[in-house]
Amino acid sequence: MLNIYERATVRAKGNPSSFLPIYDVQNPGLFLLVAELYTRAGATTPLPLEITSIVLFNVGALCFFFWVYALFADLVVAAFATAFLLLSKFFLFFPGVTHTFPYEFAFFNITMLFFVLFLKNNKKAYLVASLVAMFITCMNYWFYYMSSWIIMVGLWWQYRGRPRVRDVAIISAPPIAAATFTAIMVMSLSGGVKQGVLRLADILVARTFDARIPGGAWHPEQRFMNTLDWLVYPTTVATRLEWSYSLNVFWFAIATVCTFFLLSLHNRRALVSALILLAGGFSWYCVMFQHTHIHAFVGQYSFMAICPIFGLIISEAVFFTRRSLHRVTTSRATSVGADLATAALLMAVVWAMIWPYLENTYGLIMQTVEISRTAQAKYATAIQSICRQHPDITLADLESASKDWGFEWIPRLITETNQTPRCSSQAS
């Protein structure tokens, strides 16, 4: 947040790219325009951006619940998918990415909610709202060009049959418009069409295959992936998923396979929807090889697949358990044994998946709460100690006081946003 606030402040003072929604001529983002408008309105701290982030995350979570519920027509799926999302590491603590994710997260889920409502009710107003939200989503992060397009085309095919060229063109209009707008801005900020094309190509080949083009500026002398990194890439993807969701990928995969098999027997519509979400959610890892390798947090970009699948796993376990118990009580002996065995196997797999997830999530929350309490106590003590020796408090004082705390604390987050504490004598 501080990073974006500082960049927005520089832009608001007359930077050549001011009021253009572009981030470092690299990551397109209306989020930076929002930050700049806050600064121009008089914001002296990142607090308005933090409040905006919180609001967007909550709006996105609500929309996520409703589109998952509408898509699968199952309250258990929607409830557990949303609970899994809310307890994921990236949602609870928002680490790693400090600029775009609240915006793209909220508008992607708004896009999906209106699109599923359109598929269910065939009201053009829903389609228009979905396409507008899709454009805003794409203008906040380029990854959603792939995931949202794949999912929307796939669901259209599932609900309405093979899409016509006109249908594909409608769905493609927002990402094409966002790409065109971004390209024009990059060209204008880079000094011309040739320079802009070179910049875009430079970023594309670097973030995908870790390649470099002649004359490129993105780490031209450095490579981030060696031969071994390419060979173990599937393991890297698994590690990224575990980091973002605090789960054991092996048991999650086993539970997913079992669930998909059972869905193929009695609920193929849900299975097809899940596979479409999986294709869209995992499209990042099939294209952005280099960025997956260098960023620990990219597991979060598959939330639209991982979280609903988690809900489906729980729903299937509940469904087969209830069905087997019902058949036991009604003495339908012909299928009781098979149902009980299926329910027991599925419950065992689900428990093997859930236990490490609960353990990791609980431990992470408790660790964070403890560090927070410790930091608050040490901070209060440090302020009192500094004020006994000096009439005012400086960044150097806070850095010196916090160097032996045993964990990293960044005092400039306070001093550089007009929140430096004052001694009582100075305040009076």
N, C-alpha and C positions, 0 to 999 in steps of 0.2 A: 504494500500500500504506500509506504514511504517512497519507494522508487517511482511509482506512477505519479504521486503527488509532486515530487521534485521535478520530474520531466514536464508535467503539466504547467508548473510554475514558470519554467524556462520558456515554454511555448507561449504562455500568456504575456510574456514581456517582449514579444516581437520576433520570435523565431520564425524563419522563412516558411516553415511548414505549419504555422499556427492556423487553427481552425480546419485543418485537413485531417480527417480521421485515419491517420496512418501512423504506425508505431515504428520508429527507427528505419523507415523505408524497408521494413522487413516483415513485421507482423501486422496485417490490417486490423484495425480495432476501433470501433465507435466508442469503446470504453475510454480511450484516451481523450476523445472529444468531450465526453461527459466530465472527465477529470479536469480538463481545461476550463470548461464552463463553470464548474464549482470554484476554481481558483479565481476566475474573472469576477465571480459574484462576491468574492471576499473571503473565501475559506482560507484559514491560516494553519490548518492541521488536516490530516487525512480523515478526520472523523466523518465528514459527509460521505466519503468513499466507503468507509467501513459500514455505515448504516445502509448505503445503497447495496453493498455486497450482501449483507444479512437479509435484506428484503428480497433481493433477487434469488438468493438460495432458497428461501422459504417459498416464494412463488413457484420456483422450478420444482421443488419437492411436491407441492400440492398438485401441480399439473402432471407430474410423473405418476402420482398415485391414480389420478383419474384416467389418464390415457392407458395405463396398464390394465386398470379395471375394465375400461370400455373394450380394449382389444381382446382380453381373455375371458371376460364375463365371469370372473371368479374373484370374490372378495378376499379369499385366502391368499391368492397369488399377489394381488395388489398390496395387501397389508404387509405381508412378509417381504415382498420386494422393496417396499418403501422403508420398512424398518431396517433392512439390510443396508440400503442406501444411506440412511441417516446415521448409522453406526460405522460407516466406512471411514477409514483414516482421512481421506481427502476431504470428505464432507465435514467431519468433526473439527479438523485442525487446519484445513486449507493450506497445506504446505507446498513449497516448490514453485507453483505458478501464482504470481501476485498480480497479474494484469487482466487476463481475459475471462477466467473460468466462470465467475458468477453470471456474466452476461450471456455467454454461449450456452451455459447450463440452463438458465431460465428460458431463453428463447428457443432452444432446441425442444424443450419439453412443451412449450406453448405450441410450437409447430406440430409436434406429434399429437397433442390433444385435439387441435382443430382438424388435423388430417384424418384421424381415426373417426371423429364425429362426422366428417364429410363422407367417409366411406360407409358409415352406418346409416346416415340420414339423407345423403345426397343433396345437401343444401349448399349452393354455390358460395354463400357468405362464409361458410366454414372453410372452403377451399381458398378463398381470397385471403382470409385471415391467416391461414396456414402458410401461404406463399409469402406474405409480408413478413411473418415471423421468421421464415426460413432465410429470407434476404438479410435480416438483422443478425441472425445466427451466423451466417457466412461472413458477414462484415466484421464479426468479432474474432473469428478464428478459422483459418483455411481448412483445418481437418474436417469440419462439418460439411464441406463440399461433398466429400465422399460418403460419409456415414448417413447423413440425412437423405441424400439422393438415392442411395442403394435401398434403404429401408422403405422410402416412399414408393419407389417404383415396384419393389417387391410386394408391398401390401396392396397396391393398386392391382397388380396381377392376381393376387390371391382373391381379392374381393370382387373384382370386376372383369376378370379374364385378361388375356394378353393386351397390354396397353398399345394403343395406336400411336403413330408418329406424333400426332397432335397432343396426345396425353403426355408422352415423354417430353415434348417441347414445353408444355405447361409446367411440369415439375422441374425442368432444367432451367427455366427462365430466371429464378432467383440466384442460383449459383453463377450462371453466366453473367448476369447483371453485376453481381458482386465482384467477380473476377475482372470484368471490364472496367469497373469503377476503380478497383485497386490498381490495375495495370496503368490506367491513365494517370493516377496520382503518383505512382512510382516513376513513371516517365517524366512527369512534370518536376518532381523533386530531384530526379537524377540528372536532369539537364538535357533530355531529349529521348526520342524513341529508341535509338540504338542503345544508349546507356541504360534505359529502363528495362529493355529486353534482356540485356546482359545481366543486370542485377537480379531479375526474376529467375533466369536460368541458373545463375550462380547459386541461389538459395535452394532451388528445386533439386538439382543434382547432388548438392551437399547433404541435404536432409534425407534424401532417399537412399542413395547408394554410396554416400560418403565420397563422392567423386568431386573433381575440381575442373573448371573450364579455364582455358587460357585467358588471362586478364581478370580473373575473378578476385573478389576482395574478401571472401568468407574463409578465413584461416587457410590461405593458399599453400602454406608450407607444412600443414599439419593434417594427419589422418587420425581418426578416432577409432577405426575398426581394423583389426588385423585378421589374418586367415582364421585363427582360432575363434575370434569373436563371431565370424560368420558361421562357423561350424556349430557353435553352441547357442546360436540365436534363439531357437525354441526355448532353451532353458532361461535365457534372458527375459523372454516374454512372460514365462511362468513366474519369474522373480518379480517382475513389475506388477503382475496381478496380485501376488501375495502381499507386496508392499502396500498397495492401495486398499485392499479389502481385508487384510489380516486373516486370510484363509489358507488352507492347505490345498494347493492346486490339484494334487493327485486325487485326493478324495472328492474334491468338487467335480473333477472330470468323471470319476467313476459314477457319482450320483447323477450327473448330467446324462451319461450314456444310459443308465438304467431308466431314468425318467423319460428320455426320448423314446426308448423302446416301448415302454408301457403306454405312452401317449399315442404311438403308432397303432396300438391295438384298439383304442377306444376314443381318442380325441385328436384326430389328424389335423384339424384346423388349428388347434393350439400348437401342435408340433411344427406345422409350416410357419406359423407366425414367429415361433421361437427361433427357427432356423434363419428366417429373414433378419431378425434382430441380431443374430449371431454374425451373419455375413456383414451387416453394416457396422456393428460394434468392433469387429476384428479387422476391418478394412485398414485401420491405421497400421497395424503390425505387418500387414502384407505389402505396405508401400513405404512407410516411414522407418526404414531399417536403422539408419544412423541415429535418428532422434530417439528411437526406442532404446538404443544402446546407451546413449549418453544421459538420458533423463530417467530418474527413478520413478517419477510421478506419473508416467504416461499410462499406467494401468487404469487410471480413472477415465480415460477416453472410451472405455468399453462398458461404462455403467449401464447404457441402454440395453445391453445384452446380458451382462453378468447378473444384474439385480433382478430382472424379470425371471431369468432361469432359476435363480435361487428361490424365488417365490413359487415357481412351478414345481421344483423338487419337494418343497414342503407340502404343497397342495396335493401332489400325488401320494405322498406318504400318508397324509390325512385321509385321502379318498380311499385307498386300499385298506387302511386300518378300519375305517368305519364300515366299509363293505364286508370285510371278513367278519367283523363282530356282528353285523346285521344278519349275515347268513348263518352264523353259529346260533343266534337266538331264534331264527326261524327254521332251524333244523334242515337246511338245504345242503345235505351231506355230499351231494355230487361234486360240489366245487369248493367246499369249506377248506379242505386240505391245501389245495392249490392257492387259495386266497390267503390263508394264514401264512403259508410259506413265503408268498410274494411280499406280504405286508411285513413279515419279520425281517426278510432280507433287506427290503428297502429302508426300514427303520434303522437297521444296523448300519447301513451305508450312510444314511442321513446323520446318525449320531457321530459316526467317525468324521463326517464333514463339519458338523456344528461345533463339536467340543473344542478343537484347536482354535476355531474362530472366536468362540465365546471367551476362551482363556486369553487369547492375544488381545482382543478388544478390551476386556476388563483390565488387563495389566496395563495397557496403554493409557486408558482413562485414569487409573489410579496413579500411575507414574506422573502424568501431566498435572493432576490435582496437587500432588505432593510437591512437585517442582514449583508450581504456582504459589503455594503457601510459603515455601521456603524463600522464593524470590521476593515476595511481598515483605516478609519479615526482615530479610537482609537489606532490602531497599530502605525501609523505614529507619533501621539502625544506621545505615550509611549516611542518610540525610542528617540525622541528629549529630553524628560524629563530625561531618563536614562543617555544619553550622557552628560547632563549638570552636572551630579553628579559623573559619573564614566568614566574612560578612555575606558572601554570595556563593552560588554553586556553579561550577563550570563542567564542561564535558570531561576535561582531564581529571577532575575530582571524582566523577562518577566512574570513569574507566579504571582509575587506581583503586577505588573501593571495591569494585566488582571482580577484579582479576583473580581473587582467591576463593570465589564462590563455589567452584567445582562444576560449573556449567556455563555455557556461553550466554551472555546477556549483552545486548547491543544498546548502550545508553544514547547513541545518536538518534535512535528512534524517538527519544523524548526531546533532546536538545534541538534537533533540527526541525521540529514541528511546533515550536513556540509553546512547549509544555515543560520547560525546565523548572524544577521546583525552586521555591524561594524560601530563604530562612525567615523565621517569624519576625525578627528585628527589621529585616529589609522590607518585608511585606507591610509592616506597620508604618 
